[in-house]
Amino acid sequence: MIKVGILGATGAVGRQMLECIEERNIDAEVHLFASERSAGKTLKYKGNDIVIKTVTKENLAGLDYVLGAVSNALSKEYRPLIKEAGAVYIDNSSAFRLEDDVPLVVPEINGEDALKHNGIIANPNCSTIITMMALAPIAKISPIKTIQASTYQAVSGAGVGGLRELNEQVSAIVKNEPVSHSVFPAQIAFNCIAEIGSYLDNGYTTEEMKMQNEGRKILHLPDLKVTCTCVRVPVYRSHSISASFVTEEHVSVEQAEAAIAAFEGDVLVKDHVPQPLETSNQDLVYVGRVRRDLTDDNGLALWCCGDQIRKGAASNAVSIMEYLQKH
């Protein structure tokens, strides 16, 4: 039996991590951590009440793995304590993703990178995971040179506050009452907002640059160039991505579809267009509308959807832990 800690256990991703461990029937003794205001409360795991604790050196002692679902600041604060405890830290924040000695892992794509860890492994950005899951099987046929992507990201990507704000705005509109916003930079109900993350000097946002910076590391393509626009849409759960990309060698639509269909974790959808509703609350990435990019002879385009709380965060972290155990 392994001993597993979950940081941020009361949040959406932390709760999903706990659920994934139970679903997969992992032989684990689970320890839950959250802020002081949650300490002493309980969450159910396999029918038992697990008491939530705060992060201390003593409470971390003896753990084999720690799954992190906390902010960058807290992740940086807790990392030394986890290292001292001798546990492997699988971190969902973006704090360490681009550090040279920290593997950035999607097990189906580059699981072997996890074996080179020095006590910490980073979980990639949610929309990056979903996009790379769709593109990785094609990149195995021929390296990808460029990607142009637009992400359509669900409000739950901003946490429970995002869900609450969408519900409150819809209710206000139905009642013909004033609409207010605080989580998003504008009204999200019946709207789209092409603004996720903070702006950088190049005009892109931090969220948009993750697709390039993290994609390079996951696919082992250091020269990959990506133009990305991230859009918040009034969808509860699951992100969708439109991607056009150019490969070094010509890859046919038939080759691309066969590779996607054979890739673990992907579902090739031919009879309809993949939709966020059907990919919610499960771990598979649905890929469809594979077609030629009309602007480049070596270009292809596709559309994909995946649950950003599960495959884009919680279940990917749990899968990393399982990969380490198996290898």
C-alpha positions as CSV (number, residue, x, y, z in Angstrom):
1,M,0.0,0.0,0.0
2,I,1.2,3.5,-0.9
3,K,0.7,6.6,1.2
4,V,-0.7,9.5,-0.9
5,G,-1.3,13.1,0.2
6,I,-3.5,15.5,-1.7
7,L,-2.9,19.3,-1.3
8,G,-5.9,21.5,-1.9
9,A,-8.2,18.5,-1.3
10,T,-11.3,20.6,-0.9
11,G,-11.0,22.3,-4.3
12,A,-12.5,21.0,-7.6
13,V,-9.2,19.4,-8.8
14,G,-8.3,18.0,-5.3
15,R,-11.7,16.4,-4.9
16,Q,-11.4,15.0,-8.4
17,M,-7.9,13.5,-7.5
18,L,-9.5,11.7,-4.6
19,E,-12.3,10.4,-6.7
20,C,-9.9,9.2,-9.4
21,I,-7.8,7.3,-6.8
22,E,-11.0,5.6,-5.6
23,E,-12.3,4.9,-9.1
24,R,-9.1,3.1,-10.1
25,N,-9.1,1.1,-6.9
26,I,-5.5,2.1,-6.1
27,D,-4.2,0.4,-3.0
28,A,-3.6,3.7,-1.1
29,E,-3.7,5.2,2.3
30,V,-4.9,8.8,1.5
31,H,-4.1,11.9,3.5
32,L,-5.9,15.2,2.8
33,F,-4.6,18.7,3.2
34,A,-6.2,22.1,2.9
35,S,-6.2,25.5,4.5
36,E,-6.7,26.1,8.2
37,R,-10.4,26.9,7.7
38,S,-10.9,23.4,6.3
39,A,-8.8,21.6,8.9
40,G,-10.8,19.1,11.0
41,K,-13.5,18.7,8.3
42,T,-13.8,15.4,6.5
43,L,-14.2,14.1,3.0
44,K,-15.5,10.6,2.1
45,Y,-13.0,8.0,0.6
46,K,-14.1,4.4,0.1
47,G,-17.0,5.0,2.5
48,N,-14.7,6.3,5.3
49,D,-14.4,9.9,6.6
50,I,-10.9,11.3,6.1
51,V,-10.0,14.2,8.3
52,I,-8.4,17.2,6.5
53,K,-5.1,18.4,7.9
54,T,-2.9,21.4,7.3
55,V,0.5,21.1,5.6
56,T,3.3,20.6,8.2
57,K,6.5,18.7,8.2
58,E,5.0,16.2,10.7
59,N,1.8,15.7,8.7
60,L,3.8,15.0,5.5
61,A,6.1,12.5,7.1
62,G,5.9,9.0,5.7
63,L,4.1,9.9,2.5
64,D,5.2,8.3,-0.8
65,Y,3.5,10.7,-3.1
66,V,2.0,14.1,-2.8
67,L,-0.5,15.4,-5.5
68,G,-0.7,19.1,-5.6
69,A,-3.8,21.2,-6.4
70,V,-2.8,24.5,-4.9
71,S,-1.6,27.9,-6.2
72,N,1.9,28.6,-7.5
73,A,2.7,30.5,-4.3
74,L,1.7,27.6,-2.0
75,S,3.3,25.1,-4.2
76,K,6.6,26.9,-3.9
77,E,6.1,27.1,-0.1
78,Y,5.3,23.4,0.3
79,R,7.9,22.0,-2.1
80,P,10.8,22.0,0.4
81,L,8.7,20.3,3.0
82,I,7.6,17.6,0.6
83,K,11.2,17.0,-0.5
84,E,12.3,16.8,3.2
85,A,9.6,14.2,3.7
86,G,11.0,12.1,0.9
87,A,7.8,12.0,-1.1
88,V,7.5,12.5,-4.9
89,Y,5.6,15.7,-5.6
90,I,3.3,15.7,-8.6
91,D,2.3,19.3,-9.0
92,N,-0.6,20.7,-10.9
93,S,0.4,24.4,-10.6
94,S,2.5,26.1,-13.2
95,A,5.2,27.0,-10.7
96,F,7.9,24.5,-11.9
97,R,6.7,23.4,-15.3
98,L,9.5,25.0,-17.3
99,E,12.4,24.2,-15.0
100,D,14.9,22.2,-16.9
101,D,15.2,19.5,-14.2
102,V,11.5,19.1,-13.7
103,P,9.7,16.6,-16.0
104,L,6.5,17.9,-17.6
105,V,4.5,14.8,-18.2
106,V,1.4,13.4,-20.0
107,P,1.9,9.6,-19.4
108,E,0.5,8.5,-22.8
109,I,2.9,10.9,-24.6
110,N,6.1,11.1,-22.6
111,G,5.7,8.9,-19.6
112,E,9.3,7.9,-19.6
113,D,10.3,11.5,-18.7
114,A,8.7,11.0,-15.3
115,L,11.3,8.4,-14.5
116,K,14.0,11.1,-14.6
117,H,12.5,13.1,-11.8
118,N,14.4,14.6,-8.8
119,G,11.5,14.5,-6.4
120,I,9.1,16.6,-8.4
121,I,7.0,16.1,-11.6
122,A,4.9,18.8,-13.2
123,N,1.4,18.4,-14.6
124,P,0.9,20.5,-17.7
125,N,-1.7,23.1,-18.4
126,C,-5.2,21.7,-19.0
127,S,-5.8,22.9,-22.6
128,T,-2.2,22.0,-23.5
129,I,-2.7,18.4,-22.2
130,I,-5.9,18.0,-24.3
131,T,-4.3,19.5,-27.4
132,M,-1.1,17.5,-27.1
133,M,-3.2,14.3,-26.7
134,A,-4.8,15.0,-30.1
135,L,-1.5,15.9,-31.8
136,A,1.0,13.5,-30.3
137,P,0.1,10.5,-32.4
138,I,0.6,12.6,-35.5
139,A,3.9,14.0,-34.2
140,K,5.1,10.4,-33.9
141,I,4.6,10.0,-37.7
142,S,6.4,13.3,-38.5
143,P,7.5,16.1,-36.1
144,I,5.2,19.1,-35.9
145,K,6.8,22.5,-36.9
146,T,4.0,25.0,-36.2
147,I,0.6,25.0,-34.6
148,Q,-2.2,27.6,-34.8
149,A,-4.7,27.0,-32.1
150,S,-7.8,28.5,-30.5
151,T,-9.0,27.1,-27.2
152,Y,-12.6,27.3,-26.0
153,Q,-12.4,27.0,-22.3
154,A,-15.1,26.1,-19.8
155,V,-15.9,28.4,-16.9
156,S,-15.0,25.6,-14.4
157,G,-11.4,26.2,-15.5
158,A,-11.6,29.3,-13.3
159,G,-12.8,27.2,-10.3
160,V,-16.1,27.1,-8.5
161,G,-16.3,30.9,-8.7
162,G,-16.5,30.6,-12.5
163,L,-19.4,28.2,-12.3
164,R,-21.2,30.4,-9.8
165,E,-20.7,33.5,-11.8
166,L,-22.2,32.0,-15.0
167,N,-25.2,30.7,-13.0
168,E,-25.8,34.0,-11.3
169,Q,-25.6,35.9,-14.6
170,V,-28.0,33.6,-16.4
171,S,-30.4,33.9,-13.5
172,A,-30.1,37.7,-13.6
173,I,-30.7,37.9,-17.3
174,V,-33.8,35.6,-17.1
175,K,-35.2,37.9,-14.3
176,N,-34.3,41.0,-16.3
177,E,-31.9,42.1,-13.4
178,P,-28.5,43.9,-13.7
179,V,-25.6,41.6,-14.5
180,S,-22.4,41.9,-12.6
181,H,-19.0,40.1,-13.0
182,S,-15.9,39.6,-10.8
183,V,-14.3,36.3,-11.8
184,F,-14.1,37.1,-15.5
185,P,-13.2,40.4,-17.2
186,A,-16.7,40.8,-18.7
187,Q,-20.1,39.1,-18.7
188,I,-19.6,35.4,-19.6
189,A,-23.3,34.4,-19.9
190,F,-24.2,34.3,-23.6
191,N,-20.8,35.7,-24.4
192,C,-17.2,34.7,-25.4
193,I,-14.1,36.4,-23.9
194,A,-10.8,36.0,-25.7
195,E,-8.8,36.9,-22.6
196,I,-7.5,34.3,-20.2
197,G,-4.4,34.9,-18.1
198,S,-2.4,38.1,-17.9
199,Y,-0.9,40.0,-20.9
200,L,2.7,39.7,-21.8
201,D,4.9,42.2,-23.8
202,N,4.3,40.2,-27.0
203,G,0.5,40.8,-26.8
204,Y,-0.2,37.2,-25.9
205,T,-1.4,36.1,-22.5
206,T,0.3,33.8,-20.1
207,E,-2.3,31.1,-20.8
208,E,-1.7,31.3,-24.6
209,M,2.1,31.0,-24.3
210,K,1.7,27.8,-22.3
211,M,0.7,25.9,-25.5
212,Q,4.1,26.7,-27.1
213,N,6.3,26.6,-24.1
214,E,4.8,23.4,-22.6
215,G,4.1,21.8,-25.9
216,R,7.8,22.0,-26.8
217,K,8.7,20.1,-23.6
218,I,6.0,17.4,-23.8
219,L,6.6,16.6,-27.5
220,H,10.4,17.0,-27.3
221,L,10.2,19.6,-30.1
222,P,12.3,22.6,-28.9
223,D,11.8,24.6,-32.1
224,L,8.0,24.2,-32.1
225,K,6.2,27.5,-32.9
226,V,2.7,28.1,-31.7
227,T,0.2,30.9,-32.2
228,C,-2.7,30.5,-29.7
229,T,-5.8,32.4,-28.7
230,C,-7.5,31.3,-25.5
231,V,-11.3,32.0,-25.3
232,R,-13.5,31.6,-22.3
233,V,-17.0,30.3,-23.3
234,P,-20.2,29.8,-21.3
235,V,-19.7,26.0,-21.0
236,Y,-19.7,24.4,-17.6
237,R,-17.1,21.7,-18.1
238,S,-14.6,20.4,-20.8
239,H,-12.4,22.5,-23.0
240,S,-12.5,22.4,-26.8
241,I,-9.6,23.2,-29.2
242,S,-9.4,24.0,-32.9
243,A,-5.8,23.3,-34.1
244,S,-4.2,23.7,-37.5
245,F,-0.6,22.4,-37.7
246,V,2.2,21.8,-40.1
247,T,4.4,18.6,-40.1
248,E,7.9,18.3,-41.5
249,E,6.8,15.5,-43.8
250,H,3.5,15.1,-45.6
251,V,0.9,13.2,-43.4
252,S,-2.3,12.1,-45.1
253,V,-5.7,12.5,-43.4
254,E,-6.0,8.7,-43.4
255,Q,-2.6,8.3,-41.7
256,A,-3.5,10.9,-39.1
257,E,-6.9,9.4,-38.3
258,A,-5.4,5.9,-38.0
259,A,-2.7,7.2,-35.6
260,I,-5.3,9.0,-33.4
261,A,-7.6,5.9,-33.4
262,A,-4.8,3.7,-32.2
263,F,-3.4,6.1,-29.5
264,E,-4.2,5.3,-25.9
265,G,-6.5,7.9,-24.4
266,D,-7.9,9.2,-27.7
267,V,-11.2,8.5,-29.4
268,L,-11.5,9.2,-33.1
269,V,-15.0,10.5,-33.8
270,K,-16.2,10.2,-37.4
271,D,-20.0,10.2,-37.2
272,H,-20.4,13.5,-35.6
273,V,-18.5,16.5,-34.2
274,P,-17.0,16.0,-30.7
275,Q,-18.6,18.2,-28.1
276,P,-17.6,19.2,-24.6
277,L,-20.9,17.8,-23.1
278,E,-20.0,14.2,-24.2
279,T,-16.4,14.4,-23.0
280,S,-17.3,15.6,-19.5
281,N,-16.8,13.5,-16.4
282,Q,-14.4,11.0,-18.1
283,D,-10.7,10.8,-19.1
284,L,-10.7,10.3,-22.9
285,V,-9.9,13.0,-25.5
286,Y,-12.3,13.1,-28.4
287,V,-10.8,14.1,-31.8
288,G,-12.7,14.8,-35.0
289,R,-12.9,16.9,-38.2
290,V,-9.5,15.8,-39.3
291,R,-8.9,17.5,-42.6
292,R,-6.3,19.2,-44.8
293,D,-5.1,22.7,-43.9
294,L,-5.7,24.6,-47.2
295,T,-2.9,27.0,-46.5
296,D,0.0,24.5,-46.5
297,D,0.6,21.2,-48.3
298,N,2.0,19.6,-45.1
299,G,-0.8,21.1,-43.0
300,L,-3.7,19.4,-41.2
301,A,-6.5,20.7,-39.0
302,L,-8.6,19.0,-36.3
303,W,-11.0,19.7,-33.5
304,C,-10.8,18.0,-30.0
305,C,-12.5,18.1,-26.7
306,G,-11.6,16.9,-23.2
307,D,-12.5,17.2,-19.6
308,Q,-10.1,19.8,-18.2
309,I,-10.7,18.9,-14.5
310,R,-10.0,15.2,-15.1
311,K,-7.6,14.6,-18.0
312,G,-6.5,18.2,-18.0
313,A,-5.6,18.1,-14.3
314,A,-6.6,15.5,-11.7
315,S,-6.6,12.2,-13.5
316,N,-3.4,13.1,-15.4
317,A,-1.7,13.6,-12.1
318,V,-3.0,10.2,-10.8
319,S,-1.9,8.6,-14.0
320,I,1.7,9.9,-13.5
321,M,1.7,8.3,-10.0
322,E,0.5,5.0,-11.5
323,Y,3.1,5.2,-14.2
324,L,5.8,5.6,-11.6
325,Q,4.5,2.6,-9.6
326,K,4.5,0.4,-12.7
327,H,8.0,1.3,-13.8
